[in-house]
Amino acid sequence: MIREFTYKDNEAVVTLMSRLHKASKYAPVKAHWPTIMTTVSKLAAMPSGIVLIAENDGKITGILIGIAQEYWWTEVRLGARVASDLLFYSLIPGDGAEMMQRFTKWAFEQPRVVRVECGVSSGLAEPEAAERFYRSVGFNYHGPMFDIEHPKMVELRKNQEAGQ
């Protein structure tokens, strides 16, 4: 079942997101869960935010956090807007497709949204699998994302992997 987030989901969402964080390339950066959950709750309550939950047998098995915001280069409150995901994860493939379809439907119902952009920056999904998924739900390939980490982050990750 796909539904909208409620405050009753806080503990289960923290558990899921904590597991995802530990597996992501962001693991060396300490997550501050009160701040994260305040942001999630605010987005769920804002007209320009959405938080969808996938629930199966009483357990949260997926989450999609999205936002619609102004393009930085358009006229404030009058220009085009873009919707994007801040976090998207689904343990059950059919739930992932349903969450993404609901997200895009919601996005195009928002005033002035002309585009939905989603990507993978966590390192949790293989690029080929992510591309197959997004194409399967109607997205077009728009190009890769590149990043570079601070050398101290690389060192911190290596130390964590070595158990130090």
Backbone as JSON, one array per atom type, in Angstrom:
{
  "sequence": "MIREFTYKDNEAVVTLMSRLHKASKYAPVKAHWPTIMTTVSKLAAMPSGIVLIAENDGKITGILIGIAQEYWWTEVRLGARVASDLLFYSLIPGDGAEMMQRFTKWAFEQPRVVRVECGVSSGLAEPEAAERFYRSVGFNYHGPMFDIEHPKMVELRKNQEAGQ",
  "N": [[0.84, -1.17, 0.0], [0.55, 2.21, -0.83], [0.9, 5.3, 0.68], [0.4, 8.53, 2.24], [2.82, 10.09, 4.35], [2.64, 10.12, 7.92], [2.85, 11.56, 11.23], [3.02, 9.38, 12.91], [4.65, 7.63, 11.66], [7.25, 8.25, 12.2], [9.27, 6.83, 13.83], [9.64, 4.36, 12.46], [10.4, 5.34, 9.96], [12.81, 6.63, 10.58], [14.3, 4.38, 11.3], [14.39, 2.97, 8.82], [15.6, 4.95, 7.14], [17.99, 5.32, 8.49], [19.25, 2.87, 8.13], [19.57, 2.98, 5.34], [21.2, 5.25, 5.14], [23.56, 4.35, 6.41], [24.43, 2.51, 4.53], [25.0, 4.09, 2.39], [27.01, 6.37, 0.36], [27.27, 8.53, 1.94], [27.65, 7.79, 4.53], [29.94, 8.36, 6.21], [29.34, 10.91, 7.14], [27.84, 12.23, 9.89], [24.49, 11.69, 10.59], [21.82, 13.79, 11.65], [19.17, 13.0, 13.25], [16.88, 14.27, 14.51], [16.81, 16.75, 13.13], [16.54, 15.85, 10.49], [14.03, 14.52, 10.6], [12.39, 16.63, 11.3], [12.55, 18.13, 8.97], [11.43, 16.29, 7.14], [8.82, 16.07, 8.19], [7.96, 18.73, 7.88], [8.05, 18.98, 5.07], [6.11, 17.11, 4.39], [3.86, 18.43, 5.26], [3.76, 20.75, 3.81], [2.43, 22.53, 0.96], [4.13, 22.43, -1.21], [5.6, 20.16, -0.91], [6.01, 16.59, -0.63], [5.59, 13.45, 0.92], [5.78, 10.16, 0.53], [4.86, 6.9, 1.56], [5.65, 3.5, 1.4], [4.01, 0.67, 2.42], [3.97, -2.56, 3.71], [2.49, -5.39, 4.99], [2.32, -4.11, 7.49], [4.83, -3.01, 7.78], [7.17, -0.46, 6.99], [8.35, -0.2, 3.81], [9.35, 1.4, 1.9], [10.09, 4.75, 0.73], [9.42, 7.99, -0.47], [10.53, 11.17, -0.85], [9.69, 14.3, -1.86], [9.92, 17.49, -3.58], [8.66, 20.56, -4.83], [9.98, 23.28, -6.45], [11.15, 26.65, -7.14], [12.79, 27.24, -10.21], [16.1, 28.3, -10.06], [16.79, 30.35, -11.74], [14.58, 31.68, -12.67], [11.81, 34.03, -12.61], [10.88, 34.99, -9.41], [8.2, 33.43, -7.77], [6.68, 33.58, -10.07], [7.83, 32.33, -12.22], [8.86, 29.29, -13.95], [8.71, 26.08, -12.33], [10.39, 23.28, -10.8], [10.1, 19.87, -9.97], [11.55, 17.6, -7.72], [13.09, 14.63, -6.42], [14.12, 14.09, -3.1], [14.78, 11.95, -1.62], [14.48, 8.6, -2.45], [13.42, 5.37, -2.16], [12.75, 1.96, -2.48], [11.9, -1.18, -1.41], [10.29, -3.04, -2.59], [9.72, -3.66, -5.9], [7.31, -3.04, -7.48], [6.01, -1.29, -5.75], [7.79, 0.84, -5.8], [7.47, 1.79, -8.42], [4.79, 2.6, -8.29], [4.91, 4.59, -6.29], [6.57, 6.47, -7.61], [4.98, 7.1, -9.81], [2.8, 8.28, -8.52], [4.12, 10.44, -7.38], [4.96, 11.9, -9.67], [2.47, 12.53, -10.76], [1.4, 14.11, -8.69], [3.33, 16.16, -8.78], [2.9, 17.39, -11.31], [0.48, 18.5, -10.86], [1.02, 20.65, -9.33], [1.33, 24.2, -9.11], [2.82, 25.76, -11.92], [4.83, 23.85, -12.28], [7.02, 22.44, -14.5], [8.66, 20.37, -15.03], [9.93, 17.22, -13.93], [12.54, 16.0, -12.08], [14.71, 13.4, -11.33], [17.2, 11.55, -9.62], [20.12, 9.55, -8.82], [22.18, 9.79, -6.18], [23.28, 8.67, -3.99], [24.8, 6.4, -4.15], [23.65, 3.98, -3.73], [22.26, 2.64, -5.71], [22.79, 0.86, -8.72], [23.87, 2.45, -11.66], [22.86, 1.49, -14.17], [20.65, -0.08, -13.45], [19.08, 1.85, -12.18], [18.6, 3.54, -14.36], [17.1, 1.81, -16.02], [14.84, 1.46, -14.37], [13.8, 4.14, -14.1], [13.25, 4.74, -16.79], [11.28, 2.84, -17.21], [9.1, 3.91, -15.9], [8.48, 6.1, -17.34], [10.34, 8.21, -17.52], [12.94, 10.12, -19.11], [16.33, 9.64, -20.09], [18.71, 11.84, -18.81], [21.33, 12.44, -18.48], [24.49, 11.93, -16.75], [25.52, 12.24, -13.27], [28.08, 13.94, -11.59], [30.6, 13.9, -9.06], [32.86, 14.97, -6.49], [34.72, 14.09, -3.69], [35.76, 15.53, -0.58], [39.13, 15.09, 0.41], [39.45, 14.35, 3.12], [37.03, 13.13, 3.7], [37.19, 10.83, 2.17], [39.29, 9.57, 3.45], [38.14, 9.22, 6.0], [36.04, 7.43, 5.36], [37.54, 5.18, 4.55], [38.8, 4.56, 6.96], [36.57, 3.91, 8.52], [35.64, 1.65, 7.14], [37.75, -0.03, 7.63], [37.35, -0.52, 10.24], [38.14, 1.18, 12.23]],
  "CA": [[0.0, 0.0, 0.0], [1.24, 3.49, -0.88], [0.11, 6.31, 1.39], [1.17, 9.69, 2.66], [3.49, 10.05, 5.64], [2.04, 10.74, 9.1], [3.81, 11.63, 12.34], [3.13, 8.05, 13.52], [5.68, 6.9, 10.91], [8.59, 8.77, 12.53], [10.23, 5.83, 14.3], [9.92, 3.41, 11.38], [11.12, 6.06, 8.91], [14.19, 6.79, 11.06], [14.94, 3.07, 11.19], [14.67, 2.72, 7.41], [16.56, 5.92, 6.62], [19.28, 5.06, 9.15], [19.84, 1.73, 7.41], [19.98, 3.48, 4.03], [22.33, 6.15, 5.35], [24.76, 3.55, 6.72], [24.86, 1.83, 3.31], [25.24, 5.07, 1.34], [28.33, 7.0, 0.35], [27.24, 9.59, 2.93], [27.78, 7.19, 5.86], [30.9, 9.03, 7.1], [28.78, 12.15, 7.67], [26.87, 11.88, 10.93], [23.12, 12.16, 10.37], [21.16, 14.33, 12.83], [17.81, 12.54, 13.0], [15.84, 15.27, 14.81], [16.75, 17.71, 12.02], [16.01, 15.15, 9.32], [12.61, 14.25, 10.75], [11.7, 17.92, 11.24], [12.46, 18.46, 7.55], [10.46, 15.36, 6.54], [7.49, 16.47, 8.66], [7.62, 20.01, 7.23], [7.76, 18.72, 3.66], [4.83, 16.4, 4.31], [2.78, 19.37, 5.57], [3.8, 21.89, 2.88], [1.84, 22.28, -0.35], [5.18, 22.18, -2.2], [6.33, 18.95, -0.54], [5.26, 15.33, -0.54], [6.31, 12.3, 1.48], [5.0, 8.95, 0.32], [5.33, 5.73, 2.28], [5.2, 2.17, 0.97], [3.83, -0.16, 3.61], [3.59, -3.94, 3.42], [2.35, -6.19, 6.21], [2.56, -3.27, 8.65], [6.21, -2.51, 7.82], [7.53, 0.51, 5.96], [9.3, -0.82, 2.88], [9.8, 2.38, 0.93], [9.8, 6.16, 1.01], [9.75, 8.98, -1.49], [10.42, 12.54, -0.36], [9.8, 15.16, -3.02], [9.67, 18.92, -3.41], [8.51, 21.41, -6.02], [10.6, 24.56, -6.12], [11.44, 27.55, -8.23], [14.1, 27.21, -10.86], [16.87, 29.42, -9.5], [17.01, 31.39, -12.75], [13.31, 32.24, -13.14], [11.23, 35.09, -11.79], [10.35, 34.45, -8.16], [6.75, 33.27, -7.64], [6.01, 33.68, -11.36], [8.52, 31.51, -13.22], [8.69, 27.83, -13.96], [9.18, 25.32, -11.17], [10.8, 21.91, -11.03], [9.91, 18.95, -8.84], [12.62, 16.62, -7.65], [13.09, 13.77, -5.24], [15.23, 14.24, -2.16], [15.08, 10.57, -1.24], [13.56, 7.61, -3.01], [13.87, 4.0, -1.93], [11.69, 0.98, -2.39], [12.32, -2.57, -1.32], [9.39, -3.81, -3.45], [9.73, -2.94, -7.19], [6.0, -2.49, -7.86], [5.75, -0.13, -4.9], [8.62, 1.93, -6.3], [6.82, 2.34, -9.61], [3.58, 3.3, -7.88], [5.3, 5.83, -5.61], [7.07, 7.42, -8.59], [3.83, 7.57, -10.59], [2.04, 9.22, -7.67], [4.93, 11.64, -7.25], [4.91, 12.7, -10.9], [1.11, 13.06, -10.86], [1.35, 15.21, -7.73], [4.2, 17.25, -9.25], [2.3, 18.11, -12.43], [-0.69, 19.21, -10.35], [1.53, 21.82, -8.63], [1.41, 25.38, -9.99], [3.99, 26.13, -12.69], [5.84, 22.79, -12.43], [7.17, 22.08, -15.91], [9.59, 19.27, -15.18], [10.26, 16.41, -12.77], [13.9, 15.49, -12.21], [15.09, 12.45, -10.29], [18.52, 11.0, -9.85], [20.7, 8.73, -7.77], [23.45, 10.36, -5.74], [23.66, 8.01, -2.75], [25.65, 5.24, -4.38], [22.93, 2.76, -3.37], [21.7, 1.96, -6.89], [23.64, 0.77, -9.9], [23.34, 3.37, -12.67], [22.09, 0.8, -15.2], [19.37, -0.47, -12.87], [18.31, 3.08, -11.98], [18.14, 3.99, -15.67], [16.01, 0.92, -16.45], [13.65, 1.77, -13.58], [13.22, 5.44, -14.46], [12.68, 4.63, -18.13], [10.06, 2.03, -17.13], [8.0, 4.72, -15.38], [8.24, 7.22, -18.24], [11.37, 9.24, -17.52], [13.97, 10.09, -20.14], [17.7, 9.78, -19.59], [19.08, 13.25, -18.91], [22.76, 12.6, -18.27], [25.03, 11.47, -15.46], [25.87, 13.18, -12.22], [29.47, 13.79, -11.2], [30.92, 14.53, -7.79], [34.2, 14.74, -5.95], [34.67, 14.22, -2.24], [36.89, 16.09, 0.13], [40.06, 14.0, 0.77], [39.21, 13.9, 4.5], [35.89, 12.21, 3.67], [37.71, 9.56, 1.63], [40.07, 8.98, 4.54], [37.19, 8.81, 7.03], [35.36, 6.23, 4.88], [38.51, 4.08, 4.59], [38.97, 4.2, 8.38], [35.35, 3.23, 8.96], [35.63, 0.33, 6.52], [38.8, -0.83, 8.3], [36.89, -0.77, 11.6], [38.85, 2.05, 13.17]],
  "C": [[0.9, 1.25, 0.0], [0.33, 4.53, -0.23], [1.02, 7.48, 1.74], [1.7, 9.49, 4.07], [2.61, 10.7, 6.72], [3.08, 10.74, 10.22], [4.0, 10.27, 13.02], [4.21, 7.21, 12.84], [7.09, 7.25, 11.35], [9.6, 7.68, 12.88], [10.61, 4.86, 13.19], [10.69, 4.07, 10.24], [12.57, 6.28, 9.32], [14.93, 5.47, 10.94], [15.32, 2.77, 9.75], [15.75, 3.65, 6.88], [17.94, 5.74, 7.26], [20.0, 3.9, 8.46], [20.35, 2.18, 6.04], [21.2, 4.38, 4.15], [23.63, 5.37, 5.58], [25.31, 2.84, 5.49], [25.27, 2.8, 2.2], [26.66, 5.62, 1.39], [28.4, 8.15, 1.35], [27.43, 9.08, 4.36], [28.81, 7.88, 6.75], [30.39, 10.33, 7.72], [27.68, 11.79, 8.65], [25.51, 12.51, 10.62], [22.55, 12.68, 11.7], [19.66, 14.08, 12.66], [16.73, 13.52, 13.42], [15.69, 16.3, 13.68], [16.12, 17.06, 10.79], [14.5, 14.97, 9.44], [11.79, 15.54, 10.82], [11.51, 18.33, 9.78], [11.42, 17.58, 6.86], [9.04, 15.77, 6.93], [7.04, 17.77, 8.0], [7.26, 19.79, 5.76], [6.41, 18.03, 3.49], [3.66, 17.34, 4.51], [2.7, 20.53, 4.58], [3.09, 21.55, 1.57], [2.9, 21.94, -1.41], [6.04, 20.97, -1.87], [5.41, 17.75, -0.49], [6.16, 14.27, 0.06], [5.37, 11.1, 1.36], [5.68, 7.78, 1.02], [4.78, 4.49, 1.59], [5.15, 1.3, 2.22], [3.33, -1.53, 3.19], [3.6, -4.74, 4.71], [2.71, -5.4, 7.46], [3.97, -2.71, 8.75], [6.43, -1.51, 6.69], [8.64, -0.08, 5.11], [9.78, 0.15, 1.81], [9.39, 3.78, 1.33], [10.2, 6.99, -0.2], [9.5, 10.35, -0.88], [10.66, 13.44, -1.56], [9.46, 16.61, -2.7], [9.51, 19.58, -4.77], [9.05, 22.78, -5.65], [10.91, 25.38, -7.37], [12.76, 27.16, -8.9], [14.86, 28.43, -10.38], [17.0, 30.58, -10.48], [15.71, 31.97, -13.31], [12.8, 33.3, -12.18], [10.53, 34.49, -10.57], [8.83, 34.53, -8.15], [5.98, 33.42, -8.95], [6.59, 32.73, -12.4], [8.22, 30.03, -13.09], [9.28, 27.21, -12.7], [9.56, 23.92, -11.6], [10.5, 21.1, -9.78], [11.05, 17.94, -8.87], [12.48, 15.79, -6.39], [14.31, 14.09, -4.4], [15.7, 12.88, -1.69], [14.03, 9.68, -1.87], [14.18, 6.24, -2.81], [12.64, 3.11, -1.86], [12.28, -0.42, -2.38], [11.52, -3.44, -2.3], [9.27, -3.07, -4.79], [8.38, -2.35, -7.6], [5.63, -1.28, -7.03], [6.56, 1.07, -5.37], [7.98, 2.6, -7.5], [5.57, 3.13, -9.22], [3.9, 4.61, -7.17], [5.76, 6.88, -6.63], [5.94, 7.95, -9.46], [2.99, 8.56, -9.79], [2.8, 10.53, -7.5], [4.83, 12.5, -8.5], [3.51, 13.28, -11.1], [0.96, 14.26, -9.93], [2.13, 16.41, -8.27], [3.52, 18.07, -10.34], [0.98, 18.77, -12.05], [-0.28, 20.48, -9.6], [1.62, 23.0, -9.59], [2.79, 25.54, -10.61], [5.08, 25.07, -12.78], [5.85, 22.35, -13.88], [8.05, 20.86, -16.11], [9.73, 18.53, -13.85], [11.64, 15.81, -13.03], [14.21, 14.58, -11.03], [16.47, 11.9, -10.62], [18.98, 10.19, -8.66], [22.04, 9.33, -7.41], [24.0, 9.66, -4.5], [24.66, 6.89, -2.93], [24.95, 3.93, -4.07], [22.41, 1.98, -4.58], [22.74, 1.95, -8.01], [23.05, 1.67, -10.98], [22.47, 2.69, -13.73], [20.71, 0.4, -14.68], [18.48, 0.76, -12.65], [17.77, 3.58, -13.32], [16.99, 3.13, -16.17], [14.72, 1.26, -15.7], [13.01, 3.07, -14.05], [12.62, 5.42, -15.86], [11.35, 3.87, -18.08], [8.86, 2.81, -16.62], [7.87, 6.04, -16.15], [9.28, 8.32, -18.28], [12.32, 9.04, -18.7], [15.34, 10.25, -19.49], [18.15, 11.22, -19.84], [20.57, 13.49, -18.64], [23.22, 12.21, -16.89], [25.28, 12.61, -14.5], [27.32, 12.9, -11.83], [29.68, 14.45, -9.85], [32.38, 14.25, -7.45], [34.12, 14.99, -4.45], [35.93, 14.88, -1.72], [37.82, 14.92, 0.52], [39.86, 13.48, 2.2], [38.03, 12.94, 4.57], [36.34, 10.84, 3.17], [38.47, 8.83, 2.73], [39.15, 8.45, 5.64], [36.48, 7.52, 6.62], [36.3, 5.02, 4.96], [38.72, 3.61, 6.02], [37.75, 3.47, 8.9], [35.29, 1.81, 8.4], [36.66, -0.6, 7.17], [38.44, -1.11, 9.76], [37.58, 0.07, 12.64], [37.94, 3.07, 13.78]]
}
